[in-house]
Amino acid sequence: MRRIRISPRTAVVIHDLMMVALAWELAWLVRFNLSFAHVEWEPNLASLALVLITQAFILWPIGLYRGLWRFASLPDLWNIVRAAATGTILSILVLFLILRLEGIPRSVLLMYPLFLVFLLGGPRLGYRLWKDRALNLKALQGGRRVLVIGAGSAGEALVRDMRRDGLYCPVGFIDDQRRLWHTQIHGVPVLGGLDRLAEIARTQDAEIIVIAAPSASNAQMQRMVEACERTGKPLRTLPRLVDVMNGEVSVKALRDVSIDDLLGRDKVRLDWQVIQAGVTGKVVMVSGGGGSIGAELCRQIARLGPNALVVYERNEYNLFQIEMELRQQFPKLGLHAILGDIGDEVAIDRAFAAFNPQVVFHAAAYKHVPMLQYQAREAVRNNVIGTVTLSRSAIRNGCERFVLISTDKAVNPSSVMGATKRLAEMCCEALNGTGATRFITVRFGNVLGSAGSVVPLFQEQIRRGGPVTVTHPEMTRYFMTIPEAAQLILQAAGIGAGGEIFVLDMGEPVRITYLAEQLIRLSGRVPGDDIRIEFTGTRPGERLHEELFHQDERLEQTTHHKIMLARHRRAEWSVLERALVEIRDGCERFDEGRLNEILNRLVPEMSRPPEDFSNVITLQRGVS
């Protein structure tokens, strides 16, 4: 015999109709002192049928069947109260119109909604309590014991999800707000502040610690991580606040603490109207579009709906990667991937003629300081001549805006690389006003995790078991994340009128030694014991501390709090144009000494680099 299957929702509807009937009959019985003999059954049964039909038409539209009993809560109770009140009012109206309320005691009409609220809400509450108890037992039996740092909304949501999931057993909250101590959230006690974390973790036999403070500042995050490290327990965290707001607070969102959490910065607030006005519906070119900053710029621009995006890149593999990524994520984007060198004037002019870009983001540059220190010719050809070639083509082809991506190493440069970037800044400043193209320079420091940067190098050294090599114990650098840098570049491009050097707010400089120590700790090992830190001495062209602006530059605020304007010394294009002839000649002759002399003359604040190219292979081996 075939079994009849009833869906859970149908079962709930049947249950609720039975409760309606039971509430109506209970109201009659209570009215007649629980005596069946005194009940007048003819009006009772006639009115019951009408109440059932009326109430059935009310329960569904009120929304009583949208929620699950497993997650019954105050909104569900409110729906029950509304259903009972509305159903009672309509039932009275129907009973009056059809039966004239003859034989129906008025007290029944008052008691019925009270019984109905209890009979509809009670089973739902009981089912949730039963399921919660079952899940709690499951968590206690097999879940990993967890201490949660942060008794706020993120921590509350996380613990609730942990109880449902059963993989973790939350044993307590840690929070510095004293008013929360000795209280409970979902039955989990708030045990104390961060200063007692090690003691509490030991007494509660915690197996893992989770930081549930997505809006914590960098200093707060560092303090929490340091407290967790003293316990020796594994550490996890939630995503940043933007992800929490997107509803990603769950057990599945837990991840290892990353260096971005410790060195990253508060979320950037952007004026998207200004950014979109400069990109949406326009043809945009990104030179060096396969590099770390260039690729992120391509991703951000693609989201803003340009008319077309031209990615210009000399590295074939990098160009292939970003092209495949963009085609997959933005299939409707008009994308053109061009393999070429920014110093190739013919190729650049052809790209401008073919696609007529209105906005150019120039991110193509050599950036490795020690390597370029003894290869001035290559540094100058790419960073200076390449920039000028691209700039002049932009002017000839009527490009609206040209945005140069610069670096803090261009300020009082101590290296060939920094001097070439400063000279590129000067050329863009001087070219502004020579045509319709507006030239804007954006200057910032290091980006976390970019290709060739210190973070991937340290991570690889840690993976191999060390040592982690740091050049000097006091060396500091400015850091920001790649997405933040790209977004602020777009913002600066939108507010620039032409001829400006914008300096991004990099926050406080970070000691490279601290960075190395934190990366070692995040790998689960102890600096100095498990992984040794070795100081190798500063390399050619490096300095201990970077600067974001020259002493003769005057910083001013802009309309964006994280973008400052550096009022700078302007060079004449006629002077630079004559120097560029000398530079090209030096490149043709491969005269490194001559190129270094020109750099020193044009960028007098530069520390004098090596005067010859001798023994370069030996020197490079020494710094690799």
N, C-alpha and C positions, 0 to 999 in steps of 0.2 A: 504493500500500500504506500502510495506516494505521500511523503510528509509535506505539510503546508508550512512554508517559511514566511515569517512575518518580519518585516524590516524594523530596525530599532525605532525609527520615527513613528511608524504605524503603531507600535507597541506603546509609545509614549502618549499618542493621541487617545488610544483606547483607555490607558491608565487615567488620563485627565478627565475623560468623560465619566468614568466610573467614580472619580473623586467628586465630580459635580453632583452626581446622583446621591452619593453618600453624604455630602455636605447638606443637600436639601433635606434628606430624610433625617439626618441628625438634628437639624434645626427644628423639624416637626416633633421628634421624640423629646427633645429637651423642653419644647413648649408644653408638652403634655406629661412632664415629669417621668419620662422614659417608660410610659405605659402605652403599649400597642393597642390596648382595648379602647382607649379614649381617642385615638387618632381617627379622624374622618377620612376614610380611604378614597372616597370618590373624588373630592377636590384635590386630595394629596397626589394621586396618580395622574390626574388630568394636568395639574400644574407642573408635575415633574417632567412630563413629556415636552411641554412648552419651554420650560427652563433649560432642558438639555439641548433642544434645537437652537434656542437663542444663544446660549453660552458657547455652543460649538462654533457659531459664526463669529464669535468675538475672540476666542483663544488664538486662532491662527494669525489674523492680521496684527494682533498686538505684538507678535514676535516671540511668542513663547517657545516656538520650535526651532528657532535659529541657534540657540545655545545648546551646548552639550551638558548633560548632568554632571559629567566628570569635572567640569570647570564652573559649576553653578556658583554665582556670586551675587553681590548686591544689585547689579543691573537686572539679573534674572528675578530677584525678589520684587523689584520695582515693577517689572512686567506682570508678575503674578497679581500684585496689588491692583494695578490698572485693569487687568482682565477681570478680576473679581468685582471691582467697583463698577466698571462699565457694563459688565454682564448683568449685575444686579439691577441697575437702572433700566436697562432695556427689557429685562425680564418683567419688572414691575409694569412697564408700559404695555408689553404684550399681554400679560395676565389681566390688566385692566381692560384692554380693548376686547379681549376674547371672553374672559370669565367674569369681568367686572369685579375681580378680587373676592368673589363670593366664596365664603368658607375658608379663606386663607388668612390665618392669624397674622397680624401686622408684626409681631415679634419674630416670626419666622423670617420675614424679609430683612430684619436687622441682624439676626444671628447667622444667616446663610453665608454672607461674604466673609465673615470671620472664620467660620469653619472651612470655607473654600481656600482661603489663603494658607491656613495651617495644613490642609490635606494636599495642596499642590506643592507647597514649599518644603514640608517635612521630608518626604521621600527623596527629594533632590538633595537636600542638605545631608541626609543620612547616607546617600550613595557616595557623595563626595568625601565625607569623613571616612567611610569604609575604604575607598580607593586610596585616600591619602595615607591611611594607616598601613595599608598593604604595601604601598610604595616605600614608606618609611622603613618598614621591616626589611624590605628588599635592599634598600640602601644600607641599612645597618649590617645586614648579613654579608653583602658583597661589594659595597661601594668603597672607594678610597676616601679616607677621612681628610676633610678639607677645612682649612681656615680661610675665611674671606676677609680681606682688608677693604673696608668701605661698607658702611651700613646705610648707604643712600639708596636711591631708586635703582641704580644699576646692580648693586649687591642684592637687593631684595628680589629683583627679577631673575638674577642668576641662581639664587638659592631655590626659588620656586621651580625653575627649570631643572635644577639638579634633583629635586625631589621627584619630579615626574620621570626623569631619565633613568635614575637608579644606578648610574655608574659612579656617582660621587655621593658621599655622605657629609653634608656640612655640619661641623661640630661647633662652630662659633664664628662670631664677627669680631674684627678688630677695628676700632674707630677712636680717634682722638677726641671726639665730642663727649665730654663727661656726662652730659645729660642723657646720653643713650646707654650708658653702662648699667648693667643689671636689668635691662629690658630684653624683650624677645621679639624676633621677627620671624614669622612662620614657625614658631617654636624653637628657633635657634637663638641662643643667648648672645648678647654683646658682652664680651668678656673683659675688655680693657683697651688701653691705648697701645700705640706702636712701640713705646719704650718697653713694654712687657711682652713683646711678641715671642722672643726666644723662650721665655718661661712658660707662656701659655701653650706654645707649640709642643713643648715637652710634656706638660701635664695632660694635654688633650690627645697626646699620641698622634698628632697630625702627620699625614703622609705627604701632603702637598699644600702649597699656599697660593692663593689666587688674589691678584690685585684687581679689585672692581672699582676703580676710580678713573673713569675715562676722561674726566675733565681736569685731572691733576696737572699742575704746572710741572716744568722740568725739575725744579728744585725739590718739589714734593715727591715726584717719581723717584728721583735719586735717593732721597731719604728712605722711602719705602723699600727700594731694592736693596740698599745697604743693610737695613734691618732684617730683610728676608735672608740675605746671604749669611748673616750671623747664625741663623738657625740650621743651616746646612740642608734645608729641605728644597725639593724641586719647586720652581716658581713659574707661574703662568699669569697672563693678564688678559684683559678685554681689549677690544679695538678702541680707537680714539672716539671722541664724542660724536663726530659726524656719523660713524657707523652705528653707534648706539641709537642715535635718533632715527636711523633707517630700520630699526627693529632687529639688529643683529646681536642683542644681548641674549646669549644662550650658551649652553655647554659647548656646542659645536663651534662657537666663536672664540673659545679660549685658544691662546697661542703663547709661544715663548715670548718673553720680554726681549725686545730688539734694541739695538743701539739707537734707533730713531726715538724710542720712548725716553731715553735718557738725554739725548742731545738734540732731538727734534724740538720744534717750537710750536707755539699756539697756532691754531688754524688761522689762515689768512682770510681776512674779509675783503672781498673784491667788489669793485663796481663793474658788474657784468655788462651794464648798458654801454659804458665807455669801451670795454673790451670788444663787445660784439660790433659796435659801430666801426671799429677799426679792422675787423676781420670778416664778419658775415657778408656774404655775397661778393667778396673780392677774390682775386687771384693772388695767392700768397706763395712765396718761395722761401724755403729754409735751406741755407747752405750748411753743410755738415750735418744733414738731417739724419744720419745714421749713428751719430755720437750720443752720449748720455743726455746732454741738454737738448741737442737738436731733435732727437727722437721724441723726447717728452713734449717739446714744443709742437711737433707734428701731431701728437695725440690730442693735445689741448685744442689746437687750431681745428682739427678734424671735427671735434664736438661742436664747434661754433658755427658750422655750416658755411664754409667758404665756397666761392664759385668753383675754385680749383685749388689744389695744393701741389706745388712743384717741389720735390725733394731732390736736392743736388748733393751728391756725395761721391768721394773718390774711392772709398773702401767698398769693393764689390759685395762682400759678404754682409757688411752692415746695411748696405742699401737693400739687399735682398730681404733681410730680416724685417726691416721696418716696412717695406712694401707689402710683404705677406701679412704682417700684423694689421696694417691699416686696411687692406682690401678685405680681410676677414671681418674686422669690427665695423667698418664703414663701407659697405658694398656699394652705396650710391654716391660715394665721394668721387669727384673728378680728380684722380690721382695720376701724377706723372713722375716717374722715378728716373732721374738723369744721372748717369755715371760720368763724372768729369772732375777736373781740377779747377779750383777757383782762379788759379794763375794762368789758365788757358783762355786768353782773351777771345779767340775765335769761338770756342765752345760756349763761353759765357754769353757772348753777343747772340749766338744762335738760339740759346735757351730763352733769352729775353725776347727775341723776335718771334719765336714760336708761341710763347705762352703769355707774353706781355704782363708779367707780375706787377701788381700795384703796391704790394708790401713785401719787403725782404727782411728776413731775420738771418743775420750773418753769424752763425755759430761755428763755422769751420775754422779751426786753428790748431797749431801744435802747442802743447801745454806742458810737456815733461821738462821740468826745469834743469835737472842735471844733464840730461841727454842733449838739450839744445845749447847748453853752456859752451860746448866745444864744436857746435855745428851752426854757427851764426848764419851761414849762407842759407841753409834750409829754413831756419827760423824766419829770416827776413823775407825770403821768397814767398813763404806761405802766409805769414801773419801780417806782413806789410804790403808787399806787391800784390798778393792775392786780394787783400781788402780793397786796395786802390783800384784794381782791375774790376772787381765786382761793383764798387761804388760808381766808377765812371760809366760803366755800362748801364747802371740804374738811372743815372742822370740822362744819358743819351736816349734812353727808351721811355722817359717820362714816368718813372716809378714815383709813387706818392711818398712812401716812407721807407727809410733804410735804418734798421736797428742793429747796431753793433753790440755783440756780447763780449764784454771785457772782464777783467779780473782785478782783484786787489793787488796782485803782483805788479800791476802797472803803476802803482803809487810808490814813489821813491825806489824804483826798481834796483834790485841787487843782482839781477840775472839778465842774460840775453833775452830769455823768453819775456820777462816783464818789460824790458825796454822796447821790444818789438810790439807788444800790446799797447804800450803807452804811445808809441809812434802811430799805431793804427788809430788810436783815439784822436790824436792830433790831426791826422789826415781827414777823418770824418767830420771833425769840428770845422776844419778849414774849408772843406767842400760844401758845407751847408751854406746856402745862399748863392752858390755858383750856378744853380739850376732850380727846377721846380721841386726837386726831391728834398724832403726834410730828413736830416740825419740826426739820429738819437743814439746815445751810448748808454748802456746799462752795465754797471760795474758791481761785482759781488765776489764773495770768497769761495771756499771749497763747498762742494755738494757731496752729501753722504752717499756712498755706494756708486759713484760714477766710475767709468772705466779708467783704470790706472790710478785710482785714488788710494788713500792709505787704508781704508776700511777693508776692501777686498784683499789687499796684501796681507794685513794682519790676520784676517780669517783663514787665509791659505796657510800662513805660518803656524797658526794654532792647530789647524787640521793635521799638519805634519808633526806636531808635538813640540814646536818651538825650535829655537828661541824666537821671540818677537823682537824685531830690530827697530829701535827708536833712535833717531839721530842725536837728540839732546834732551835731557830731563826737563828743561824749562821751555821747550819749544811749544808755541801755541798756534792755533789756526782758528779761523772763523768757519762755521759750518751751517748749511741749511739743506733741506731735503730737495731732491730733484723736482718734484711737482711744485713745491713752493717757489723755487727759483723760476720755473717756466711761467707760472701764473703771474708773478710779479714783473717778469719781462713783458708779458702781454699787457699788464696794467700800465707800466711805464710807457710802452709804445703808444697806448691810447691817450695818455695825458701830455705827451711831448709835443711841443710846437716846432722843434727843430733847433739843433745846435747845443742841446743840453747833454750833460753827463749826469745820469741818475745813479745814485748809490743806494743799494738795497740795505735795509736794516738787518744786520747779521747777528744781533744780540751780543752776548759776551763771548770772547775767545775761549777756546777749550784747550787744555793741556793735552798734547798728544800722548803723554805717559798715562794720564787718566783714561783716555780713550782706549789705549792698549789694555789697561787693567780691567776695564769694564767688559771689553770683548772676551777676555780670558774668563772672567767670572760668569758671563752669560753662556759660555761653552760648558759650564759645570766644573771648571777647574780653578785652582788657586794660583794667583800671580806669585811668582818667585819660588813656589814649591813644585807645582805640577808643570807650569810653563814659565820659563825664564825670560826676563826682559833684558835685552842687551843694547847698550848705548854705543852707537857706531861713529858718532861725530857728524857735524853738519857736512853736507855734500856741496859741491861747487854750485854757487848761485843761490843757495838757500840762506834764509835768515831766521832768527829765532821767532820774531813776531811780525805779522803782516799788518798793514795799515789800509784803511778804506778810502782815505783822501789825503791829498798833499797839504802841507802846512800853509801854502799860499792859496789853497782853495777854501772858499767860504760855504759852509753847509747851510742850506735853507730848507724849510719844510715845504712839502707839496700837498696836494689835496688828498694824498694817501699817506697814512701814518707810518707805513713801513718803507716808503720811498722818499729819499732826500735828494735835493738838487745841489750839485757841487759847482759853485761859481768858479770858473777856471781861467787859466791863462790861455789866450787864444793865439794860435800860430797863423801866419800869413800863408795862403796857399802858394803864392809865387815862390816863397822861400822853400817850402816843402817840395814843390814841383822840381826845382833845380836839384835838391838833395836826392830826389827819387831817380833822377838821371844818373847821378853818381852811384846810387845803390844798384841800379840795374847793371851798370858797367862793372861794379865790383862782383856782382853775381856771375856775369859773363866770364870774368877773369878768374873766378873762384878765389878772390882775394879776401880771405877771412880778416886779416889785419885791417885792411881798408874799411871793411864793413863795420868792424868794432869801433874804429875811429869815428865813422859817421854816426853811429848810434850814440856814442859819448857826446858828440857835438850837438845833436838834435835833442837828446835827453840828458842834459848836464847833471841832473840829480842822480844819475845811474852810477853805481859802484863800478869801477873799471874791471871788465872781464878779461880773460886771458888774451894776450896779444898775438898768439900764434896757434896753429892747428896741429902742432907736433904732438906725437905720442897720444893721439886721441883715443886709439883703440885700447891702450893700456889704461888710460884714465877711466874710460867707460866701464871696463871690466872691474875696476876698483869700486865703482858706485852701483853696480848692478845688484 
